[in-house]
Amino acid sequence: MAGILVSACLCGIPCRYDGRSKPVDRFVEMLRCGECIPFCPEKLGGLTTPREPAVLSGGDGFSVLDGAAKVILSDTDGDVTDEFIRGAELSVMYASSLNPESIYLKEKSPSCGVRRGVNMPGVAAAALIRSGFRVEAVD
């Protein structure tokens, strides 16, 4: 049976920029029972916890992957585009090796956000979508 990948913060793992998690009971329980595999694209990209919050600048995750937008730190305007792209690439490699039936990502994240429009897809979400994976948003 194919696994289920889940944003680590949704599983209760404190990997968000603010050092916290955003636990969702069903994913916490799934992790406890070994029914899902947590991952964090930002950590995969080499970012620390805690860290400054980051925002997409000049477009969405697809634009970042295409070199037309950046990921900028909110407080210092530092550029973390390379780290976000590296995390997205490693997320795709990870997903490709596991071939999950579903990938659940934390909405409103510059890395994991899924929806288009107001909540632009993040960099890892865009890379996973572009690679043909089915991703679902969890708020």
N, C-alpha and C positions, 0 to 999 in steps of 0.2 A: 504494500500500500504506500502510495506517495505521501510524503509528510506535508505539514502545514507550517509555513514560515510566518513569524509574527514579529512586528517591531518589539524589541526587547523591553522598551518602556511600558508597553501594554501588558507585559507579563510580570510587572512589578520590579523590574531591574532598574536601579537608579542610574541611568545613563544619559538622561536629558541634559541639555546645556546648563540647567539650574541645579544639577545634582539630584534631581528627583525622578520619580517615575509617574506614569499615568495608568495605574493598574485597572484592568477590566477583569472582573471576577471570572468570566468564562476562560480567559486566556491564562490567568494565574492558575486556575484549576487544571487547565490543559497542560501547562508546563509541569505542575506538580505530578501529574499522572504520566508524563513523558509523551504526550500527544501532540506537542508542537515543538518547534525549534526557534528560539529567539535569536534575533540578530539586530545590530544597530549599524546602519551605513556610516554614520558620522564617526563612530568608534573605529569601524573598519578602515576609514580614511585617515586615521591617525590623530583625530581630535581628542582632547582630554575631557574629563568630567571633574568638576564643572568647567564651563567655558562661557565665553561671551555669546549672547544670542546672535544668530545670523539671519539675514534676509536675502531673498532673491532680488537682484538689481538689474533692470533692463529686460526682463522677460521671465519665462517660466523655466522649469527644469530641462525641457527640450532645448530651449534657447541656450542654456548653460552648456549642455552637451555639444551643441553646434558651434560654440565659441562666440555667440552673439550676446550673452549676458554673463553676469558674475554672481558670486555669493559673497556678500560683504558682512563683516561684523558690525552689529548695530551700534556699539558704543565707541569703537575706535576707527571705524571704516577700514579695518584690515581686510585683505583679500584672502578668503579661504576656498576659492574656487577649485584649486588643485586638490585639496583634501576632499571636497564633496564629490568631485569627479572620480577620484581614486576609490572612495567609498561606494559609489554607484557601480563602478566597474567590478569591484570585488563582490558586491551584492549579486550582480548578474552571474559571476563565476560560481558563487556559493549556490545560488538558485539552480544554475545549470547542472551542478553536480548532484543536487538532491531531487530535481524535477518535482517540485511540490505541486499538490493539487490546488492549493490556494496560498496566496500571500496577503496577509492583513497588515496594513500600514497605518501609522498614526497620522491622522488628518492635521492640516495646518502646520506642517513641518516643512522647512526648506529642503529637507532631504526626502521625507516619506509622504508628504502631502500628495493626494491622488486627484482630486477633482479639478476640472478646468474652470476658468472664469474667475470668480472672486477668490477662491482657494486654488491658486495655480499649482499644477503638479510639481513636486519637488524633484531634485536631481536623480535620486535613486529610483523614485517611482517612475520617472520618465524613462530611465534606462531599462527598468524591468518591463514596462509596457512595450517599449520599442523592441525588446527581445522576445516578445510574444507571451509573456507571463500574464496570468489573470491576477490582478491586484484589486483589493477591496479596501475602502476607506473605513476607518474606525475613528470616531470623534472623541 
